[in-house]
């Protein structure tokens, strides 16, 4: 009999050893489910609270004024001896010429953009036509297809030359009006204060 009791005792002990971790695992799963539900509840409450607050409106009055640039040294502002004096302020004729140049500059930029789009479309058309012609097994004998490809290549060369001419004229006009091409805007070093 003692052997039977010891076997029962061992079996009971093994079952308890397996049952205890399963029970604690189930409790931890339940607590995680509760914590996820609680987190979702808190997130909904925060969202409702955020929607209730009006968004701040930023105006010129709410922004701090920018700090003035440091004043240049008085000695640096004076021309060096023997140097040519600075040109006089621009007259009305110069302002009128600058306005014309600015208008022409805007017109050239638009023409350049249009010419680049046309060039891009022509290149795409050439690529499609090449796929169409060279996909045929007897493409060497397709003289009409080859002629069309040659025509498209000539059109692309002409459009590329027109784009290059517009770019050169634009660069010349920009240097004449002392305007630089638009550079990538850098973000301010410090964010605006609210």
Secondary structure, DSSP 8 states (H G I E B T S, - for coil): -HHHHHHHHHHHHHHHHHHHHHHHHHHHHHHHHHHHHHHHHHHHHHHHHHHHS------TTTS----------HHHHS--TT---------HHHHHHHHHHHHHHHHHHHHHHHHHHHHHHHHHHHHHHHHHHHTSTTGGG-HHHHHHHHHHHHHHHHHHHHHHHHHHHHHHHHHHHT----------SS----
